[in-house]
Amino acid sequence: MAGGTYPLAWTRSYGDGKVFVLLLGHDGRSFETPEFQKIVLNGVDWATA
């Protein structure tokens, strides 16, 4: 991966449920980016489907 800081997320089915993990490690400015917000929304979407 090219230099830089990137959010890391993963998903997994667990029994009858689903797990979405988002490893933050970013400053508050990261939370305001559309890319970060899209990762959060996609993860929540997947976990609640």
Secondary structure, 3 states (H helix, E strand, C coil): CCCCCCCEEEEEEECCEEEEEEECCCCHHHHCCHHHHHHHHHHHHHHHC
